[in-house]
Amino acid sequence: MFLARARSMGRFGSVALTMFILGIAVVAGCTPQKKEDATNARASVDAANRQFMDAFARGDAAAIATLYAEDGQLLPPGNQPVQGRTAIEKLWRGVLSLPVKGFQLTTVELIAHDDDAAEVGRYAIIGNDGRELDSGKYIVLWKRGAAGWKVYRDMWNSNAPVVSPPPTAPPDSMP
């Protein structure tokens, strides 16, 4: 119907038809790019996570810190935010001084858009004796820049139940 109407409108119809076809081509050409970006983001995040796990196993806090953006932040449970690579390296150096030998990361979901990505995953910390010391979940926000994909925000928490101190009796109820 559109084609018949375009033909009956003469030169204007030809221009309209050309614009319509170009519009479809542009929209169709954009769609695979987004999928390609998401695929590239996933491959980059997977590679960075392998680098993190390898550096952790080697006890290399400096290598871990290079995976973070210059203005990256760690948001560890029960602590204040840790800002910047130097502070991030210091935090990981402290973790690596504990009796741990491995850190396993499993990406559950990755959503990428342009130069930003959000990763949801699970982690497990392995002790020197090979036993799992902790497991939990994390969310990492990634940013792509000139140096590739870097961790912008990193937040996690344990699956272990929170241990509360025993309740104390109010002062006025004591004998």
PyMOL CGO cylinders between C-alpha atoms (Angstrom):
from pymol import cmd
from pymol.cgo import CYLINDER

trace = [
    CYLINDER, 0.00, 0.00, 0.00, 2.81, 2.43, 0.91, 0.3, 1, 1, 1, 1, 1, 1,
    CYLINDER, 2.81, 2.43, 0.91, 4.63, 1.61, -2.36, 0.3, 1, 1, 1, 1, 1, 1,
    CYLINDER, 4.63, 1.61, -2.36, 1.52, 2.19, -4.49, 0.3, 1, 1, 1, 1, 1, 1,
    CYLINDER, 1.52, 2.19, -4.49, 0.84, 5.51, -2.79, 0.3, 1, 1, 1, 1, 1, 1,
    CYLINDER, 0.84, 5.51, -2.79, 4.51, 6.57, -3.17, 0.3, 1, 1, 1, 1, 1, 1,
    CYLINDER, 4.51, 6.57, -3.17, 4.45, 5.76, -6.92, 0.3, 1, 1, 1, 1, 1, 1,
    CYLINDER, 4.45, 5.76, -6.92, 1.26, 7.76, -7.42, 0.3, 1, 1, 1, 1, 1, 1,
    CYLINDER, 1.26, 7.76, -7.42, 2.84, 10.84, -5.78, 0.3, 1, 1, 1, 1, 1, 1,
    CYLINDER, 2.84, 10.84, -5.78, 5.53, 11.19, -8.44, 0.3, 1, 1, 1, 1, 1, 1,
    CYLINDER, 5.53, 11.19, -8.44, 8.90, 12.69, -7.50, 0.3, 1, 1, 1, 1, 1, 1,
    CYLINDER, 8.90, 12.69, -7.50, 7.83, 13.44, -3.91, 0.3, 1, 1, 1, 1, 1, 1,
    CYLINDER, 7.83, 13.44, -3.91, 6.77, 9.80, -3.55, 0.3, 1, 1, 1, 1, 1, 1,
    CYLINDER, 6.77, 9.80, -3.55, 10.20, 8.62, -4.74, 0.3, 1, 1, 1, 1, 1, 1,
    CYLINDER, 10.20, 8.62, -4.74, 11.91, 10.81, -2.15, 0.3, 1, 1, 1, 1, 1, 1,
    CYLINDER, 11.91, 10.81, -2.15, 9.56, 9.57, 0.58, 0.3, 1, 1, 1, 1, 1, 1,
    CYLINDER, 9.56, 9.57, 0.58, 10.19, 5.97, -0.43, 0.3, 1, 1, 1, 1, 1, 1,
    CYLINDER, 10.19, 5.97, -0.43, 13.95, 6.50, -0.43, 0.3, 1, 1, 1, 1, 1, 1,
    CYLINDER, 13.95, 6.50, -0.43, 13.82, 8.10, 3.02, 0.3, 1, 1, 1, 1, 1, 1,
    CYLINDER, 13.82, 8.10, 3.02, 11.66, 5.24, 4.31, 0.3, 1, 1, 1, 1, 1, 1,
    CYLINDER, 11.66, 5.24, 4.31, 14.11, 2.61, 3.01, 0.3, 1, 1, 1, 1, 1, 1,
    CYLINDER, 14.11, 2.61, 3.01, 17.11, 4.52, 4.40, 0.3, 1, 1, 1, 1, 1, 1,
    CYLINDER, 17.11, 4.52, 4.40, 15.37, 4.79, 7.78, 0.3, 1, 1, 1, 1, 1, 1,
    CYLINDER, 15.37, 4.79, 7.78, 14.83, 1.04, 7.90, 0.3, 1, 1, 1, 1, 1, 1,
    CYLINDER, 14.83, 1.04, 7.90, 18.46, 0.41, 6.89, 0.3, 1, 1, 1, 1, 1, 1,
    CYLINDER, 18.46, 0.41, 6.89, 19.75, 2.72, 9.62, 0.3, 1, 1, 1, 1, 1, 1,
    CYLINDER, 19.75, 2.72, 9.62, 17.58, 1.12, 12.31, 0.3, 1, 1, 1, 1, 1, 1,
    CYLINDER, 17.58, 1.12, 12.31, 18.49, -2.38, 11.14, 0.3, 1, 1, 1, 1, 1, 1,
    CYLINDER, 18.49, -2.38, 11.14, 22.18, -1.46, 11.01, 0.3, 1, 1, 1, 1, 1, 1,
    CYLINDER, 22.18, -1.46, 11.01, 22.17, -0.20, 14.60, 0.3, 1, 1, 1, 1, 1, 1,
    CYLINDER, 22.17, -0.20, 14.60, 20.67, -3.28, 16.20, 0.3, 1, 1, 1, 1, 1, 1,
    CYLINDER, 20.67, -3.28, 16.20, 23.59, -5.72, 15.69, 0.3, 1, 1, 1, 1, 1, 1,
    CYLINDER, 23.59, -5.72, 15.69, 26.03, -3.11, 17.03, 0.3, 1, 1, 1, 1, 1, 1,
    CYLINDER, 26.03, -3.11, 17.03, 24.37, -3.16, 20.46, 0.3, 1, 1, 1, 1, 1, 1,
    CYLINDER, 24.37, -3.16, 20.46, 24.58, -6.96, 20.57, 0.3, 1, 1, 1, 1, 1, 1,
    CYLINDER, 24.58, -6.96, 20.57, 28.22, -6.79, 19.50, 0.3, 1, 1, 1, 1, 1, 1,
    CYLINDER, 28.22, -6.79, 19.50, 28.92, -4.22, 22.25, 0.3, 1, 1, 1, 1, 1, 1,
    CYLINDER, 28.92, -4.22, 22.25, 27.30, -6.49, 24.84, 0.3, 1, 1, 1, 1, 1, 1,
    CYLINDER, 27.30, -6.49, 24.84, 29.29, -9.49, 23.58, 0.3, 1, 1, 1, 1, 1, 1,
    CYLINDER, 29.29, -9.49, 23.58, 32.53, -7.50, 23.67, 0.3, 1, 1, 1, 1, 1, 1,
    CYLINDER, 32.53, -7.50, 23.67, 31.71, -6.21, 27.15, 0.3, 1, 1, 1, 1, 1, 1,
    CYLINDER, 31.71, -6.21, 27.15, 31.07, -9.77, 28.39, 0.3, 1, 1, 1, 1, 1, 1,
    CYLINDER, 31.07, -9.77, 28.39, 34.34, -11.03, 26.93, 0.3, 1, 1, 1, 1, 1, 1,
    CYLINDER, 34.34, -11.03, 26.93, 36.25, -8.11, 28.49, 0.3, 1, 1, 1, 1, 1, 1,
    CYLINDER, 36.25, -8.11, 28.49, 34.60, -8.54, 31.91, 0.3, 1, 1, 1, 1, 1, 1,
    CYLINDER, 34.60, -8.54, 31.91, 35.26, -12.30, 31.84, 0.3, 1, 1, 1, 1, 1, 1,
    CYLINDER, 35.26, -12.30, 31.84, 38.94, -11.63, 30.99, 0.3, 1, 1, 1, 1, 1, 1,
    CYLINDER, 38.94, -11.63, 30.99, 39.25, -9.02, 33.77, 0.3, 1, 1, 1, 1, 1, 1,
    CYLINDER, 39.25, -9.02, 33.77, 37.67, -11.41, 36.27, 0.3, 1, 1, 1, 1, 1, 1,
    CYLINDER, 37.67, -11.41, 36.27, 40.21, -14.11, 35.28, 0.3, 1, 1, 1, 1, 1, 1,
    CYLINDER, 40.21, -14.11, 35.28, 43.00, -11.54, 35.76, 0.3, 1, 1, 1, 1, 1, 1,
    CYLINDER, 43.00, -11.54, 35.76, 41.59, -10.69, 39.20, 0.3, 1, 1, 1, 1, 1, 1,
    CYLINDER, 41.59, -10.69, 39.20, 41.45, -14.35, 40.25, 0.3, 1, 1, 1, 1, 1, 1,
    CYLINDER, 41.45, -14.35, 40.25, 44.98, -15.03, 38.93, 0.3, 1, 1, 1, 1, 1, 1,
    CYLINDER, 44.98, -15.03, 38.93, 46.40, -11.92, 40.67, 0.3, 1, 1, 1, 1, 1, 1,
    CYLINDER, 46.40, -11.92, 40.67, 44.62, -12.91, 43.90, 0.3, 1, 1, 1, 1, 1, 1,
    CYLINDER, 44.62, -12.91, 43.90, 46.13, -16.41, 43.73, 0.3, 1, 1, 1, 1, 1, 1,
    CYLINDER, 46.13, -16.41, 43.73, 49.60, -14.83, 43.25, 0.3, 1, 1, 1, 1, 1, 1,
    CYLINDER, 49.60, -14.83, 43.25, 49.00, -12.38, 46.11, 0.3, 1, 1, 1, 1, 1, 1,
    CYLINDER, 49.00, -12.38, 46.11, 49.48, -9.41, 43.74, 0.3, 1, 1, 1, 1, 1, 1,
    CYLINDER, 49.48, -9.41, 43.74, 47.45, -6.48, 45.10, 0.3, 1, 1, 1, 1, 1, 1,
    CYLINDER, 47.45, -6.48, 45.10, 49.06, -4.07, 42.61, 0.3, 1, 1, 1, 1, 1, 1,
    CYLINDER, 49.06, -4.07, 42.61, 47.79, -6.14, 39.66, 0.3, 1, 1, 1, 1, 1, 1,
    CYLINDER, 47.79, -6.14, 39.66, 44.31, -6.25, 41.21, 0.3, 1, 1, 1, 1, 1, 1,
    CYLINDER, 44.31, -6.25, 41.21, 44.31, -2.46, 41.62, 0.3, 1, 1, 1, 1, 1, 1,
    CYLINDER, 44.31, -2.46, 41.62, 45.08, -1.94, 37.90, 0.3, 1, 1, 1, 1, 1, 1,
    CYLINDER, 45.08, -1.94, 37.90, 41.72, -3.53, 37.09, 0.3, 1, 1, 1, 1, 1, 1,
    CYLINDER, 41.72, -3.53, 37.09, 39.97, -0.54, 38.72, 0.3, 1, 1, 1, 1, 1, 1,
    CYLINDER, 39.97, -0.54, 38.72, 39.38, 2.87, 37.16, 0.3, 1, 1, 1, 1, 1, 1,
    CYLINDER, 39.38, 2.87, 37.16, 41.52, 5.70, 38.56, 0.3, 1, 1, 1, 1, 1, 1,
    CYLINDER, 41.52, 5.70, 38.56, 38.39, 7.03, 40.28, 0.3, 1, 1, 1, 1, 1, 1,
    CYLINDER, 38.39, 7.03, 40.28, 37.12, 3.55, 41.16, 0.3, 1, 1, 1, 1, 1, 1,
    CYLINDER, 37.12, 3.55, 41.16, 35.50, 2.80, 44.49, 0.3, 1, 1, 1, 1, 1, 1,
    CYLINDER, 35.50, 2.80, 44.49, 35.16, -0.29, 46.64, 0.3, 1, 1, 1, 1, 1, 1,
    CYLINDER, 35.16, -0.29, 46.64, 32.04, -0.41, 48.79, 0.3, 1, 1, 1, 1, 1, 1,
    CYLINDER, 32.04, -0.41, 48.79, 32.92, -3.19, 51.26, 0.3, 1, 1, 1, 1, 1, 1,
    CYLINDER, 32.92, -3.19, 51.26, 30.38, -4.40, 53.80, 0.3, 1, 1, 1, 1, 1, 1,
    CYLINDER, 30.38, -4.40, 53.80, 30.72, -2.87, 57.24, 0.3, 1, 1, 1, 1, 1, 1,
    CYLINDER, 30.72, -2.87, 57.24, 33.28, -0.29, 56.09, 0.3, 1, 1, 1, 1, 1, 1,
    CYLINDER, 33.28, -0.29, 56.09, 33.51, 3.14, 54.55, 0.3, 1, 1, 1, 1, 1, 1,
    CYLINDER, 33.51, 3.14, 54.55, 33.94, 3.46, 50.76, 0.3, 1, 1, 1, 1, 1, 1,
    CYLINDER, 33.94, 3.46, 50.76, 37.51, 3.04, 49.51, 0.3, 1, 1, 1, 1, 1, 1,
    CYLINDER, 37.51, 3.04, 49.51, 38.33, 5.61, 46.79, 0.3, 1, 1, 1, 1, 1, 1,
    CYLINDER, 38.33, 5.61, 46.79, 41.09, 5.46, 44.15, 0.3, 1, 1, 1, 1, 1, 1,
    CYLINDER, 41.09, 5.46, 44.15, 43.62, 2.86, 43.03, 0.3, 1, 1, 1, 1, 1, 1,
    CYLINDER, 43.62, 2.86, 43.03, 46.15, 3.47, 45.81, 0.3, 1, 1, 1, 1, 1, 1,
    CYLINDER, 46.15, 3.47, 45.81, 43.55, 2.94, 48.54, 0.3, 1, 1, 1, 1, 1, 1,
    CYLINDER, 43.55, 2.94, 48.54, 42.07, -0.01, 46.65, 0.3, 1, 1, 1, 1, 1, 1,
    CYLINDER, 42.07, -0.01, 46.65, 45.49, -1.65, 46.41, 0.3, 1, 1, 1, 1, 1, 1,
    CYLINDER, 45.49, -1.65, 46.41, 45.99, -1.12, 50.16, 0.3, 1, 1, 1, 1, 1, 1,
    CYLINDER, 45.99, -1.12, 50.16, 42.65, -2.79, 50.95, 0.3, 1, 1, 1, 1, 1, 1,
    CYLINDER, 42.65, -2.79, 50.95, 43.42, -5.81, 48.74, 0.3, 1, 1, 1, 1, 1, 1,
    CYLINDER, 43.42, -5.81, 48.74, 46.93, -6.04, 50.23, 0.3, 1, 1, 1, 1, 1, 1,
    CYLINDER, 46.93, -6.04, 50.23, 45.26, -6.37, 53.65, 0.3, 1, 1, 1, 1, 1, 1,
    CYLINDER, 45.26, -6.37, 53.65, 42.91, -9.09, 52.38, 0.3, 1, 1, 1, 1, 1, 1,
    CYLINDER, 42.91, -9.09, 52.38, 45.83, -10.95, 50.80, 0.3, 1, 1, 1, 1, 1, 1,
    CYLINDER, 45.83, -10.95, 50.80, 47.67, -10.95, 54.15, 0.3, 1, 1, 1, 1, 1, 1,
    CYLINDER, 47.67, -10.95, 54.15, 44.93, -13.24, 55.51, 0.3, 1, 1, 1, 1, 1, 1,
    CYLINDER, 44.93, -13.24, 55.51, 45.19, -17.04, 55.19, 0.3, 1, 1, 1, 1, 1, 1,
    CYLINDER, 45.19, -17.04, 55.19, 43.45, -17.11, 51.80, 0.3, 1, 1, 1, 1, 1, 1,
    CYLINDER, 43.45, -17.11, 51.80, 44.62, -18.56, 48.52, 0.3, 1, 1, 1, 1, 1, 1,
    CYLINDER, 44.62, -18.56, 48.52, 41.78, -18.11, 46.09, 0.3, 1, 1, 1, 1, 1, 1,
    CYLINDER, 41.78, -18.11, 46.09, 38.88, -15.93, 45.07, 0.3, 1, 1, 1, 1, 1, 1,
    CYLINDER, 38.88, -15.93, 45.07, 36.34, -17.35, 42.63, 0.3, 1, 1, 1, 1, 1, 1,
    CYLINDER, 36.34, -17.35, 42.63, 34.07, -15.04, 40.64, 0.3, 1, 1, 1, 1, 1, 1,
    CYLINDER, 34.07, -15.04, 40.64, 31.05, -16.18, 38.64, 0.3, 1, 1, 1, 1, 1, 1,
    CYLINDER, 31.05, -16.18, 38.64, 29.16, -13.70, 36.51, 0.3, 1, 1, 1, 1, 1, 1,
    CYLINDER, 29.16, -13.70, 36.51, 25.42, -14.35, 36.70, 0.3, 1, 1, 1, 1, 1, 1,
    CYLINDER, 25.42, -14.35, 36.70, 24.26, -11.39, 34.61, 0.3, 1, 1, 1, 1, 1, 1,
    CYLINDER, 24.26, -11.39, 34.61, 25.87, -8.60, 32.62, 0.3, 1, 1, 1, 1, 1, 1,
    CYLINDER, 25.87, -8.60, 32.62, 23.98, -5.67, 31.16, 0.3, 1, 1, 1, 1, 1, 1,
    CYLINDER, 23.98, -5.67, 31.16, 26.01, -3.39, 28.87, 0.3, 1, 1, 1, 1, 1, 1,
    CYLINDER, 26.01, -3.39, 28.87, 25.11, -0.12, 27.22, 0.3, 1, 1, 1, 1, 1, 1,
    CYLINDER, 25.11, -0.12, 27.22, 27.64, 1.97, 25.34, 0.3, 1, 1, 1, 1, 1, 1,
    CYLINDER, 27.64, 1.97, 25.34, 30.58, 2.57, 27.72, 0.3, 1, 1, 1, 1, 1, 1,
    CYLINDER, 30.58, 2.57, 27.72, 28.84, 1.32, 30.87, 0.3, 1, 1, 1, 1, 1, 1,
    CYLINDER, 28.84, 1.32, 30.87, 28.09, -2.17, 32.13, 0.3, 1, 1, 1, 1, 1, 1,
    CYLINDER, 28.09, -2.17, 32.13, 26.58, -3.66, 35.28, 0.3, 1, 1, 1, 1, 1, 1,
    CYLINDER, 26.58, -3.66, 35.28, 27.62, -7.11, 36.45, 0.3, 1, 1, 1, 1, 1, 1,
    CYLINDER, 27.62, -7.11, 36.45, 25.82, -9.24, 39.02, 0.3, 1, 1, 1, 1, 1, 1,
    CYLINDER, 25.82, -9.24, 39.02, 27.65, -12.29, 40.28, 0.3, 1, 1, 1, 1, 1, 1,
    CYLINDER, 27.65, -12.29, 40.28, 28.61, -14.71, 43.01, 0.3, 1, 1, 1, 1, 1, 1,
    CYLINDER, 28.61, -14.71, 43.01, 31.94, -15.08, 44.78, 0.3, 1, 1, 1, 1, 1, 1,
    CYLINDER, 31.94, -15.08, 44.78, 33.70, -17.62, 46.96, 0.3, 1, 1, 1, 1, 1, 1,
    CYLINDER, 33.70, -17.62, 46.96, 36.83, -17.06, 49.03, 0.3, 1, 1, 1, 1, 1, 1,
    CYLINDER, 36.83, -17.06, 49.03, 39.05, -20.12, 49.43, 0.3, 1, 1, 1, 1, 1, 1,
    CYLINDER, 39.05, -20.12, 49.43, 41.36, -20.58, 52.41, 0.3, 1, 1, 1, 1, 1, 1,
    CYLINDER, 41.36, -20.58, 52.41, 44.92, -21.88, 52.39, 0.3, 1, 1, 1, 1, 1, 1,
    CYLINDER, 44.92, -21.88, 52.39, 43.56, -25.28, 53.43, 0.3, 1, 1, 1, 1, 1, 1,
    CYLINDER, 43.56, -25.28, 53.43, 41.29, -25.40, 50.34, 0.3, 1, 1, 1, 1, 1, 1,
    CYLINDER, 41.29, -25.40, 50.34, 38.05, -24.89, 52.28, 0.3, 1, 1, 1, 1, 1, 1,
    CYLINDER, 38.05, -24.89, 52.28, 35.54, -22.21, 51.36, 0.3, 1, 1, 1, 1, 1, 1,
    CYLINDER, 35.54, -22.21, 51.36, 35.82, -19.43, 53.93, 0.3, 1, 1, 1, 1, 1, 1,
    CYLINDER, 35.82, -19.43, 53.93, 33.01, -17.25, 52.61, 0.3, 1, 1, 1, 1, 1, 1,
    CYLINDER, 33.01, -17.25, 52.61, 30.61, -16.94, 49.72, 0.3, 1, 1, 1, 1, 1, 1,
    CYLINDER, 30.61, -16.94, 49.72, 28.28, -14.20, 48.65, 0.3, 1, 1, 1, 1, 1, 1,
    CYLINDER, 28.28, -14.20, 48.65, 27.11, -11.96, 45.86, 0.3, 1, 1, 1, 1, 1, 1,
    CYLINDER, 27.11, -11.96, 45.86, 28.37, -8.81, 44.23, 0.3, 1, 1, 1, 1, 1, 1,
    CYLINDER, 28.37, -8.81, 44.23, 27.48, -5.99, 41.88, 0.3, 1, 1, 1, 1, 1, 1,
    CYLINDER, 27.48, -5.99, 41.88, 30.19, -4.31, 39.83, 0.3, 1, 1, 1, 1, 1, 1,
    CYLINDER, 30.19, -4.31, 39.83, 29.70, -1.25, 37.65, 0.3, 1, 1, 1, 1, 1, 1,
    CYLINDER, 29.70, -1.25, 37.65, 32.17, -1.14, 34.76, 0.3, 1, 1, 1, 1, 1, 1,
    CYLINDER, 32.17, -1.14, 34.76, 33.26, 1.82, 32.63, 0.3, 1, 1, 1, 1, 1, 1,
    CYLINDER, 33.26, 1.82, 32.63, 34.97, 1.61, 29.26, 0.3, 1, 1, 1, 1, 1, 1,
    CYLINDER, 34.97, 1.61, 29.26, 37.65, 4.19, 28.54, 0.3, 1, 1, 1, 1, 1, 1,
    CYLINDER, 37.65, 4.19, 28.54, 40.89, 4.51, 26.60, 0.3, 1, 1, 1, 1, 1, 1,
    CYLINDER, 40.89, 4.51, 26.60, 42.42, 1.70, 28.71, 0.3, 1, 1, 1, 1, 1, 1,
    CYLINDER, 42.42, 1.70, 28.71, 39.44, -0.62, 28.11, 0.3, 1, 1, 1, 1, 1, 1,
    CYLINDER, 39.44, -0.62, 28.11, 36.86, -1.85, 30.64, 0.3, 1, 1, 1, 1, 1, 1,
    CYLINDER, 36.86, -1.85, 30.64, 37.69, -0.98, 34.26, 0.3, 1, 1, 1, 1, 1, 1,
    CYLINDER, 37.69, -0.98, 34.26, 35.86, -1.51, 37.54, 0.3, 1, 1, 1, 1, 1, 1,
    CYLINDER, 35.86, -1.51, 37.54, 34.15, 1.75, 38.49, 0.3, 1, 1, 1, 1, 1, 1,
    CYLINDER, 34.15, 1.75, 38.49, 32.18, 0.60, 41.57, 0.3, 1, 1, 1, 1, 1, 1,
    CYLINDER, 32.18, 0.60, 41.57, 32.55, -2.72, 43.40, 0.3, 1, 1, 1, 1, 1, 1,
    CYLINDER, 32.55, -2.72, 43.40, 30.09, -3.79, 46.10, 0.3, 1, 1, 1, 1, 1, 1,
    CYLINDER, 30.09, -3.79, 46.10, 29.61, -7.17, 47.74, 0.3, 1, 1, 1, 1, 1, 1,
    CYLINDER, 29.61, -7.17, 47.74, 28.16, -8.91, 50.77, 0.3, 1, 1, 1, 1, 1, 1,
    CYLINDER, 28.16, -8.91, 50.77, 28.35, -12.33, 52.34, 0.3, 1, 1, 1, 1, 1, 1,
    CYLINDER, 28.35, -12.33, 52.34, 25.73, -15.03, 52.35, 0.3, 1, 1, 1, 1, 1, 1,
    CYLINDER, 25.73, -15.03, 52.35, 26.72, -15.82, 55.95, 0.3, 1, 1, 1, 1, 1, 1,
    CYLINDER, 26.72, -15.82, 55.95, 24.09, -14.82, 58.50, 0.3, 1, 1, 1, 1, 1, 1,
    CYLINDER, 24.09, -14.82, 58.50, 24.71, -11.64, 60.42, 0.3, 1, 1, 1, 1, 1, 1,
    CYLINDER, 24.71, -11.64, 60.42, 25.84, -12.43, 63.95, 0.3, 1, 1, 1, 1, 1, 1,
    CYLINDER, 25.84, -12.43, 63.95, 24.20, -10.14, 66.47, 0.3, 1, 1, 1, 1, 1, 1,
    CYLINDER, 24.20, -10.14, 66.47, 25.50, -9.66, 70.00, 0.3, 1, 1, 1, 1, 1, 1,
    CYLINDER, 25.50, -9.66, 70.00, 23.33, -11.23, 72.70, 0.3, 1, 1, 1, 1, 1, 1,
    CYLINDER, 23.33, -11.23, 72.70, 20.65, -8.88, 74.00, 0.3, 1, 1, 1, 1, 1, 1,
    CYLINDER, 20.65, -8.88, 74.00, 21.49, -7.04, 77.17, 0.3, 1, 1, 1, 1, 1, 1,
    CYLINDER, 21.49, -7.04, 77.17, 19.04, -6.25, 79.89, 0.3, 1, 1, 1, 1, 1, 1,
    CYLINDER, 19.04, -6.25, 79.89, 18.07, -2.60, 80.24, 0.3, 1, 1, 1, 1, 1, 1,
    CYLINDER, 18.07, -2.60, 80.24, 19.99, -0.89, 83.09, 0.3, 1, 1, 1, 1, 1, 1,
    CYLINDER, 19.99, -0.89, 83.09, 16.89, -0.26, 85.23, 0.3, 1, 1, 1, 1, 1, 1,
    CYLINDER, 16.89, -0.26, 85.23, 15.91, -3.94, 85.28, 0.3, 1, 1, 1, 1, 1, 1,
    CYLINDER, 15.91, -3.94, 85.28, 19.10, -5.03, 87.02, 0.3, 1, 1, 1, 1, 1, 1,
    CYLINDER, 19.10, -5.03, 87.02, 18.87, -5.86, 90.77, 0.3, 1, 1, 1, 1, 1, 1,
]
cmd.load_cgo(trace, "trace")
